[in-house]
Amino acid sequence: MAKTKVKTAFFCQNCGAQFPKWVGKCTSCNAWNTIVEEVISKPDPSSVSATFNIQKSNKPKQIENIELADVPRIKLPGTELNRVLGGGLVPGSLVLFGGSPGIGKSTLMLQMSLRLKGKKTLYVTGEESDQQIKMRADRIGNKNPDCFILTETATQQIFQHIKALQPEVLVIDSIQTLHTAVIDSSPGSISQVRECTAELMRYAKETNTPVFLIGHITKDGTIAGPKILEHMVDVVLQFEGDRNHIYRLLRSIKNRFGSTNELGIYEMHGAGLREVDNPSEILISNKEEELSGTAIAATMEGNRPLLIEIQALVSTAAYGTPQRSTTGFDSKRLNMLLAVLEKRCGFKLGAKDVFLNVAGGLKVNDPSVDLAVISAVLSSGEDMPIDSTICFSAEVGLSGEIRPISHIDQRIVEAEKLGFKKIFISKYNKKGLGTEHKIDIVLVSKIEEVFNHLFG
C-alpha cells in the first residue's frame, strides 16, 4: 500500500518567514531557534468569494477618476472605543484586539456587542461555550436581540453561518483558536493564524463588514503569531493594565483611519467595564497632608489632556552603587534629567538612589512631564513638599533650559478645571497662549528659576 506523502514546511515563529529546511537562525528577523516544522497542503479551490458568490474584477483606474463613497462610520456605544478607533468603526475594517490573559478583552467585546443596538452582531467564540457567554452577558446586564453567539472554530463552518445570518459586525474570539481546512497544521500555528486572518480579511473587504479579531499576546507583551499579522489588519488595539489595579488602558498601536496617540480608560467592575470620563481625577491621589517627592504634570494623550502624579524618592545609596528605577517612565530619560541636574545645576545626585513612579499605572512618553519629574526629584532630595495646587508642563533640555511644548492652552484649561492655582511653563510658550486664564501662569526659562520659586 502506497504511503501518502505529507508536505511540510518550516516557519519562523517570530516573523512567519518560510524555509524549505530547518535553520538555526531566521534570515528575515535574525532570531535564533524560532524555526518550527508545520504540515501544509495545497489551497482549497473554495474561497470566501466563492462562498458569498462575489464576482468582482478590478481594473487600473486613474486616481482622479476614483469617486469617494460617503460611507459613515459605525458609532459604537460609549466614547472611549470610538475615540481610540478615530471616531467610530469603519465599514470593512479589520481590527486586531490584543491583551494579556484576564485583562478584559472578551468582556469589552461582548459588552460592545450587547450595547450595539440596531446592528446585527455575530460573536464567534472558540474559547468558551454558549452557556459561559450567557452567564457573562447576564452579569454585564445588557440584553440585545440583535446579538448572536456562535461557538465554532472551523472557518468554513463559520462562513456558512455568516452567509445565512448576514451580520453587520463580526467579532472573533480568538484568532488563535480558529483553523481552516486549507492548512493541515494545528490551530494556533503560524500558518493557521496567517491563513485564517487572510480569509477573514477577504471577507471584510469584499462584503464591507467590520471584523474584530481578539488575539493573544506573548510574554514580551507583543501580539502572538507572525509579525505579518499586524501588517495585514487595519487597526491594532492593545488593552493594558495591572491585574492588581481596577483601571484598564486601551491604546492604538496602528490605525489606518485615525491617530495612534489616543487613549481610552476603563474601570473594571463586577458588572463589566465602566468608561472613565475624567481620568485626571483618578490619576491624582487624594492626600490629607503635603508630602515631599510628589509633583503634578499636565500631559497629553492624543487630543486628551491629562493631569498625572509623578512620585519620586531620593535616598542615600546603601550598597555603594546607586540605583535608578522607574515605573511608567523611560529610565534612560530619567538618567539624562539627573545628569542635567548634576552638571548644569550643581545638585549632587551621583551617590543617591532615585526611584520614580507614575501613579495610576500609566505609561508616559510625553516630554512635557520632564519639569514635573525634576521638581519631584528635587522635592524628595530636599525633603520639602510642593504645594498641591501647583502643576508643571514643560520639556527640559540638556543645557538645563525649559523648552516649549505643544497644545499648551488645552493643558492650562484642564489644570484650571481641576482647581489648580498655578502652572509652570516655558517662557517661550508665551506666544502660544490664547485667552485670559484664571490660573496663575509662571513663565520660566531655567531650572534654577523653578527651584527658587518652589523652595526659595
Legacy VTK file of the C-alpha trace (Angstrom):
# vtk DataFile Version 3.0
C-alpha trace
ASCII
DATASET POLYDATA
POINTS 456 float
0.000 0.000 0.000
1.469 3.325 -1.078
2.056 5.878 1.619
0.621 9.348 1.236
3.421 11.879 1.211
2.878 14.632 3.755
4.017 18.064 2.608
5.749 20.101 5.305
7.480 23.452 5.522
9.441 25.340 8.146
8.172 28.650 9.530
9.692 31.252 11.823
7.502 31.696 14.911
8.660 35.298 15.256
8.107 36.791 11.782
6.370 33.993 9.829
9.069 33.576 7.171
9.003 30.217 5.341
12.043 27.972 4.743
12.453 24.694 2.818
14.517 23.161 5.632
15.374 23.793 9.249
17.932 26.500 10.024
19.143 27.753 13.355
18.825 31.467 12.587
15.995 33.157 10.708
17.452 35.201 7.856
14.445 37.528 7.880
14.304 38.714 11.524
17.698 37.328 12.756
16.043 35.427 15.631
17.630 32.170 16.833
15.818 28.849 17.403
12.421 30.094 16.192
12.067 27.770 13.155
9.412 25.054 13.540
8.091 22.424 11.107
4.415 22.508 10.135
2.257 20.321 7.905
0.787 22.213 4.955
-1.386 21.336 1.980
-2.356 22.926 -1.289
-5.004 25.672 -1.105
-8.629 24.602 -1.369
-10.270 25.926 -4.541
-13.236 27.120 -2.459
-12.670 30.632 -1.144
-14.581 33.387 0.587
-15.533 34.878 -2.769
-16.972 31.562 -3.890
-18.876 31.171 -0.608
-20.603 34.528 -0.987
-20.902 34.382 -4.793
-18.907 37.573 -5.231
-17.709 38.145 -8.784
-15.534 41.233 -8.713
-12.914 42.224 -11.271
-10.627 45.154 -10.630
-9.072 47.268 -13.375
-6.490 50.048 -13.151
-8.068 53.475 -12.689
-6.687 56.969 -12.765
-6.664 58.415 -9.280
-8.609 61.473 -10.499
-11.425 59.209 -11.701
-11.875 57.351 -8.415
-15.046 58.518 -6.687
-15.212 58.581 -2.910
-18.290 56.883 -1.487
-19.783 58.661 1.502
-19.767 55.735 3.942
-20.366 56.922 7.526
-18.548 55.297 10.406
-20.441 52.998 12.743
-20.797 54.729 16.104
-20.114 52.214 18.841
-21.678 52.547 22.320
-19.666 54.824 24.614
-16.929 57.296 23.808
-13.637 55.588 24.674
-13.639 52.909 21.964
-14.863 55.418 19.366
-12.056 57.822 20.295
-9.303 55.199 20.034
-10.657 53.954 16.679
-10.514 57.504 15.319
-14.187 58.497 15.524
-16.016 55.208 15.034
-15.779 51.844 13.304
-15.000 51.994 9.579
-17.092 49.526 7.466
-14.901 46.786 6.009
-12.093 47.338 8.520
-10.174 44.526 10.234
-9.360 45.326 13.880
-6.895 43.236 15.918
-7.562 43.498 19.654
-4.768 42.187 21.902
-4.130 41.980 25.625
-2.817 39.757 28.389
-4.985 36.934 29.844
-7.719 38.092 32.210
-7.344 41.773 31.332
-10.912 42.012 29.974
-10.672 41.632 26.167
-13.639 39.283 25.838
-15.660 41.287 28.365
-15.159 44.532 26.436
-16.031 42.952 23.073
-19.127 41.178 24.473
-20.181 44.378 26.222
-19.822 46.269 22.939
-21.857 43.607 21.097
-24.652 43.708 23.685
-24.870 47.514 23.694
-24.701 47.969 19.909
-28.423 48.287 19.261
-29.781 48.331 15.703
-26.804 46.436 14.231
-26.863 42.652 13.780
-23.738 41.408 15.571
-22.264 37.897 15.459
-19.939 36.961 18.325
-17.934 33.845 17.368
-16.086 32.170 20.228
-13.748 29.213 20.198
-12.663 29.500 23.835
-15.961 29.387 25.744
-19.301 27.609 25.471
-22.524 29.449 24.773
-23.578 28.807 28.399
-20.468 30.593 29.675
-21.108 33.525 27.339
-24.706 33.704 28.591
-23.515 33.807 32.212
-21.172 36.696 31.402
-23.900 38.540 29.480
-26.264 38.226 32.468
-23.545 39.599 34.727
-23.000 42.579 32.421
-26.756 43.112 32.407
-27.452 44.182 28.826
-29.968 42.494 26.548
-29.818 42.868 22.782
-31.997 40.847 20.372
-29.565 41.716 17.552
-26.625 39.934 19.221
-25.978 36.332 18.134
-23.499 33.855 19.681
-21.740 31.096 17.713
-19.368 28.521 19.231
-17.288 27.292 16.283
-13.611 27.094 15.296
-13.707 25.889 11.658
-13.642 28.878 9.302
-15.596 27.048 6.577
-18.472 26.424 9.025
-18.278 29.998 10.303
-18.615 31.411 6.781
-21.659 29.229 6.147
-23.344 30.662 9.264
-22.285 34.176 8.246
-23.851 33.658 4.812
-27.152 32.667 6.402
-27.172 35.363 9.119
-25.623 38.324 7.209
-24.231 40.133 10.283
-23.277 43.809 10.187
-20.459 43.440 12.760
-18.368 40.284 13.348
-16.319 39.501 16.486
-13.855 36.556 16.559
-12.694 35.312 19.977
-9.948 34.429 19.366
-7.976 34.194 16.119
-5.568 31.646 17.689
-8.413 29.117 18.152
-9.590 29.111 14.518
-8.483 26.569 11.937
-9.080 26.246 8.213
-9.188 23.117 6.058
-6.716 24.719 3.652
-3.881 24.097 6.134
-3.309 20.755 7.863
-1.386 22.145 10.847
-2.880 22.552 14.319
-4.848 25.643 15.442
-2.655 28.472 16.730
0.288 27.628 14.471
1.913 30.283 12.310
0.390 29.071 9.059
-3.103 28.608 10.554
-3.208 32.080 12.095
-1.968 33.670 8.883
-4.416 31.805 6.606
-7.442 32.343 8.895
-6.661 36.048 9.100
-6.324 36.224 5.318
-9.761 34.593 4.860
-11.381 36.993 7.313
-9.643 39.941 5.665
-11.033 38.926 2.246
-14.486 38.587 3.799
-14.268 42.036 5.433
-13.080 43.813 2.281
-15.427 42.050 -0.166
-18.590 42.356 1.950
-17.730 45.715 3.616
-18.319 44.179 7.062
-16.155 45.302 10.017
-14.407 42.434 11.844
-12.880 42.396 15.353
-10.158 39.793 15.971
-9.252 39.109 19.601
-5.619 37.974 19.788
-3.339 36.550 22.452
-0.046 38.151 23.399
3.353 36.669 24.212
5.238 37.022 27.499
7.036 40.026 25.971
3.704 41.825 25.502
3.567 41.567 21.693
0.750 40.060 19.634
1.184 36.273 19.367
1.654 34.895 15.874
3.656 36.127 12.908
4.519 39.811 12.639
2.785 39.853 9.262
-0.498 39.588 11.187
-0.141 43.212 12.343
0.664 44.305 8.781
-2.459 42.633 7.365
-5.014 44.262 9.664
-6.162 47.898 9.537
-6.137 48.642 13.270
-4.158 47.129 16.159
-5.541 47.858 19.646
-3.734 46.972 22.878
-5.592 46.509 26.169
-3.214 47.189 29.064
-3.389 47.351 32.821
-2.184 45.812 36.041
-4.380 42.978 37.292
-3.882 44.363 40.807
-5.487 47.668 39.749
-9.028 48.243 38.518
-8.087 50.586 35.671
-7.559 49.394 32.092
-5.938 51.405 29.296
-6.889 50.994 25.637
-4.199 52.142 23.192
-3.953 52.167 19.418
-0.650 50.770 18.102
-1.650 51.018 14.439
-4.600 52.823 12.874
-5.079 53.434 9.164
-8.132 55.593 9.840
-7.035 57.797 12.728
-4.370 58.806 15.223
-2.327 56.275 17.187
-1.901 58.657 20.141
-5.418 58.313 21.540
-6.045 56.654 24.888
-9.190 55.090 26.359
-9.509 54.421 30.090
-11.868 51.871 31.648
-12.617 50.827 35.203
-13.154 47.117 35.872
-16.227 46.241 37.932
-18.181 43.084 38.621
-20.804 44.229 36.108
-18.284 44.827 33.308
-16.094 47.727 32.232
-17.101 51.296 33.010
-15.750 54.207 30.987
-13.788 56.851 32.879
-14.901 60.275 31.660
-12.425 62.363 33.672
-9.210 60.345 34.102
-7.292 63.248 35.680
-9.292 62.845 38.891
-8.377 59.172 39.275
-4.700 59.639 38.356
-4.124 62.149 41.150
-4.199 60.671 44.648
-6.039 62.395 47.477
-3.740 63.304 50.370
-4.649 64.809 53.721
-1.157 66.278 54.216
1.576 67.595 51.965
4.267 65.022 51.159
7.668 65.564 49.581
8.625 63.939 46.294
5.267 64.498 44.561
4.575 66.741 41.555
1.638 67.062 39.144
2.296 67.097 35.374
-0.090 68.310 32.672
0.390 65.939 29.734
-1.432 64.994 26.530
-2.583 61.601 25.266
-3.635 62.239 21.675
-6.174 65.065 21.848
-6.974 64.439 25.509
-5.240 66.487 28.247
-4.398 64.557 31.419
-3.046 65.578 34.795
-0.924 62.833 36.313
1.005 62.467 39.543
4.779 61.943 39.468
6.251 60.369 42.596
9.997 60.387 43.322
12.128 59.008 46.138
15.749 60.109 46.592
17.812 58.382 49.286
21.437 57.637 50.079
22.794 54.593 48.229
23.028 51.831 50.823
25.267 49.428 48.869
27.664 51.844 47.213
26.244 51.620 43.686
23.281 53.991 43.233
20.073 52.534 41.807
17.877 54.104 39.149
14.412 52.547 38.926
11.324 53.825 37.083
7.715 52.684 36.690
5.765 54.175 33.788
8.633 56.444 32.688
11.653 55.915 30.435
14.658 55.035 32.635
17.144 56.436 30.090
15.364 59.786 30.092
15.463 59.827 33.904
19.238 59.275 33.785
19.528 62.172 31.317
17.498 64.504 33.559
19.587 63.533 36.613
22.767 64.276 34.636
21.352 67.712 33.733
20.624 68.425 37.396
24.149 67.455 38.410
26.081 69.084 35.560
24.097 72.271 34.948
22.548 72.970 38.337
25.051 71.540 40.829
22.761 69.064 42.622
24.849 66.097 43.777
22.799 63.014 42.909
25.591 60.671 41.804
25.649 58.863 45.169
21.877 58.808 45.602
19.277 56.144 44.830
16.473 57.594 42.693
13.117 55.838 42.290
10.385 57.266 40.056
6.767 56.215 39.684
3.839 57.443 37.585
0.740 56.997 39.741
-2.236 55.052 38.412
-0.265 52.524 36.344
0.048 54.905 33.375
2.976 54.824 30.946
4.060 58.291 29.824
6.166 59.185 26.763
5.306 62.881 26.549
8.456 65.043 27.158
6.266 67.690 28.820
6.488 65.738 32.102
10.242 66.487 32.361
9.743 69.541 34.563
7.426 67.634 36.921
9.970 64.798 37.157
12.788 67.197 38.061
10.582 69.028 40.559
9.582 65.747 42.248
13.246 64.654 42.456
14.300 68.000 43.953
11.369 67.900 46.389
12.360 64.450 47.618
16.066 65.322 47.718
15.446 68.468 49.801
12.592 66.777 51.719
10.376 69.801 51.059
6.832 69.271 49.759
5.445 71.088 46.724
2.140 72.915 47.099
-0.657 70.634 45.889
-2.211 73.488 43.876
0.860 73.721 41.594
1.351 71.733 38.369
4.053 71.630 35.670
4.136 71.292 31.902
7.440 71.797 30.081
10.324 69.925 28.494
13.866 70.155 29.874
16.850 70.413 27.513
20.383 69.148 28.010
21.656 72.622 28.871
19.093 72.985 31.660
16.756 75.247 29.692
12.974 74.936 29.898
11.719 74.200 26.386
8.249 74.960 24.968
5.635 72.291 24.213
2.550 71.996 22.028
-1.161 72.278 22.965
-0.310 74.487 25.932
-3.783 76.080 26.074
-5.521 72.689 26.438
-3.214 71.719 29.290
-3.812 75.016 31.091
-7.597 74.725 30.720
-7.519 71.158 32.150
-5.428 72.287 35.133
-7.761 75.223 35.706
-10.809 72.968 35.522
-9.417 70.680 38.249
-8.815 73.576 40.630
-5.057 74.170 40.304
-3.969 77.727 41.079
-0.511 77.853 39.474
1.186 76.197 36.488
4.853 76.358 35.470
5.504 76.517 31.710
8.316 77.648 29.423
8.520 81.384 28.794
8.866 80.546 25.092
5.255 79.303 25.186
4.051 82.846 25.871
3.296 83.436 22.180
1.095 80.335 22.041
-1.158 81.402 24.910
-4.725 82.198 23.920
-7.381 83.894 26.008
-7.002 85.021 29.584
-6.854 82.273 32.198
-7.826 82.434 35.860
-4.906 80.184 36.825
-1.582 81.868 37.656
0.865 81.109 34.812
4.555 81.165 35.814
6.941 81.560 32.871
10.426 80.105 33.461
13.480 79.528 31.282
15.970 77.732 33.594
15.746 75.002 36.235
17.247 77.414 38.789
14.211 79.684 38.415
11.868 76.774 39.142
13.888 75.814 42.241
13.821 79.397 43.564
10.057 79.655 43.030
9.357 76.354 44.797
11.892 76.256 47.626
13.234 79.808 47.869
LINES 1 457
456 0 1 2 3 4 5 6 7 8 9 10 11 12 13 14 15 16 17 18 19 20 21 22 23 24 25 26 27 28 29 30 31 32 33 34 35 36 37 38 39 40 41 42 43 44 45 46 47 48 49 50 51 52 53 54 55 56 57 58 59 60 61 62 63 64 65 66 67 68 69 70 71 72 73 74 75 76 77 78 79 80 81 82 83 84 85 86 87 88 89 90 91 92 93 94 95 96 97 98 99 100 101 102 103 104 105 106 107 108 109 110 111 112 113 114 115 116 117 118 119 120 121 122 123 124 125 126 127 128 129 130 131 132 133 134 135 136 137 138 139 140 141 142 143 144 145 146 147 148 149 150 151 152 153 154 155 156 157 158 159 160 161 162 163 164 165 166 167 168 169 170 171 172 173 174 175 176 177 178 179 180 181 182 183 184 185 186 187 188 189 190 191 192 193 194 195 196 197 198 199 200 201 202 203 204 205 206 207 208 209 210 211 212 213 214 215 216 217 218 219 220 221 222 223 224 225 226 227 228 229 230 231 232 233 234 235 236 237 238 239 240 241 242 243 244 245 246 247 248 249 250 251 252 253 254 255 256 257 258 259 260 261 262 263 264 265 266 267 268 269 270 271 272 273 274 275 276 277 278 279 280 281 282 283 284 285 286 287 288 289 290 291 292 293 294 295 296 297 298 299 300 301 302 303 304 305 306 307 308 309 310 311 312 313 314 315 316 317 318 319 320 321 322 323 324 325 326 327 328 329 330 331 332 333 334 335 336 337 338 339 340 341 342 343 344 345 346 347 348 349 350 351 352 353 354 355 356 357 358 359 360 361 362 363 364 365 366 367 368 369 370 371 372 373 374 375 376 377 378 379 380 381 382 383 384 385 386 387 388 389 390 391 392 393 394 395 396 397 398 399 400 401 402 403 404 405 406 407 408 409 410 411 412 413 414 415 416 417 418 419 420 421 422 423 424 425 426 427 428 429 430 431 432 433 434 435 436 437 438 439 440 441 442 443 444 445 446 447 448 449 450 451 452 453 454 455
